[in-house]
Amino acid sequence: MLTRSLLTVAALGLSAVFAVAQNIPAKLVPPQERQLVGKYAAKGVQIYVCSVKEGANEWHFKAPEAELSDAQGRPFAKHYAGPTWEAPDGSKIVGEVLVSEPAPKSGAIPWLLLSTKSSGSGVLAGTRFAQRVNTSGGAAPTGACPTAGAERRVDYTADYIFYK
């Protein structure tokens, strides 16, 4: 009886990993098999700043600002410049883009695979990779920007998937 329960739990765990991985381009999958930390929904903004380049004002990416929550809607982490993700327990990771893939949705920021370095002990400790997928919105404003230094905050949503 106990063995059957353990097999069921193991099968459900594999199904969850498979569900997370489906519809993600192969080049955005972390190298080697990795332990899933979890998949979290992000809602926030991508911040762009107007700067002068070659005599013209252009929008340039400044930083993200988002809140991540788990499947039950509970806060999981905040996301900000670095790119950095910080959990309420003080653990944090800082990412570096390894691969960028255009988003399937128009006007959406790219999907990413990032390598990460963690600090602190807690839920994000030991996290080695992050994926940003299922993005909506967040793309840079189009056209010339008004004045140097002006900022524009563009709403976006995404799913972040973390692996140890």
N, C-alpha and C positions, 0 to 999 in steps of 0.2 A: 504494500500500500504506500509506504513512504517513498519507495523507489519510483513508483508511478507518478507521485506528486512532484518529486524532484525532476523527473523527465519532462513533465508538463511545464514546470517553471522554466527549465532550460530552453524548451522549445519556444515558449513565449518570449524569452529574452532574445533568442536568435531572430524571431519574427520582428521584434522591435528594432533590432539593429538593421535588418533587411529593409524595413519600412523607412527608416531614417535615410538609408543609402539610396533608395530608388529615386530615379529621375534626376540624379546628380551626375553631371558629366564625369567620365573616368579620370580626366586630368585633375579634377578637384577632390579626388579621394586621397586621404593621407597615405604615405608610403607604409608598407607593412601593415599587418593587422594591429589595430589599436583598440584599447578599452574605451567604450563610450562613456563619457561623463554625463551627457544629456543634450537635449535639443530644447532651445528656449526662444520664445517669440520676443522680438525687439520692436519697440515703437518709439520714434523720436524724430530727430532732424539731422540733416547734413548741413553744416554751416559753410557758406561760401563768402569770400571777401573780395571786394573790387580792388584791383591794383592796376597800376599803369605799366604796360609792357610794350616797348617799341612805339611809344606815342599814343597807344590806344588803351582804353580801360577794358579790362577783361575780368571775368569771374574765375577765382581760384579756390580750390578746396582748402578749408581751414581745419575743421575737426568734426567728428560725430558727437552727438549728444543723445543718448537713448537709455531707456530702462528695459531690462530683460525680465521676463516672467516665465514661470514654469507652466505646464499644461493645465494646472488648476488656477492659474492667474496670480499665484503668489510671487512677490518680488524675488528675483534671483541675483541680479547684478546690475551695476550701472556701467555704461560704455561711454568713453570719452577719448580725447586726443591721446595718441601714442602709436597705434590704437591700443587702448587699455580697457580691460574688463575687470571690475572690482566687485567682489561679493560682500555682503554685509558682515561676514566673519573676518574680513580683513585680507583674505587671500586675493591675489590679483595676478593677471597675466598681461603681458605686452606682446603684441603680434608684429610679424613682418610678412608682407605679402610674398607668397611663393608663386601663385598662379592666379590670373584674373581672366574671367570668361564673361563676355557680354550677356546681360540678362535677357531672357526670352521676352519680357514685357518692355514695351516702348516707354521711355522716360524713367526707367528704373536703373539704379546703380548696379555695377557689375557683381557677379557672384565671385567669391574668393576662396582660396585655400591659403591659410596663414600658418607659419610656424610660430610657436609661442614659447616664452620663457615665463616661468611662474615664480612668485615670491609669497612668503607667508605659509602658514599651515591652514588648511581648510578645504572647502569644496573645490577650489580651482588649483590647489597644490598638485604639481606633477603634470598639469595639462601641457601637451606638446603641440597640438594642432587645433585650429578652429576653421570652420567653414562658414561662410556667409552665403545663404541661398534663399530662394523664394522672395527676392526683393521686389518691392513696389515703391515707386517714387524715389526721391532723393537725388535725382540727376541735377547737374549744374544748370543754373538759369541760362536761357539762351539770349543772344543779343548782347549789345554793349551794356556795361553797367554805368550807373549815373555818376558817381564820384569816387575817387580813390578812398579806401577805408570803409565804404559802405558794406554792410553785411546783409546777407539774405539767408534765412533759415528755411530749408526745404523739407517738408514732412516725408518720412519714409517708414516702411516696415520691412522686416527681414526675419529669417530664422537663423540663429547661430547654433552650430553643433560643435561641441567640444570633445576632444579625445585625449586620453592619457597615453 
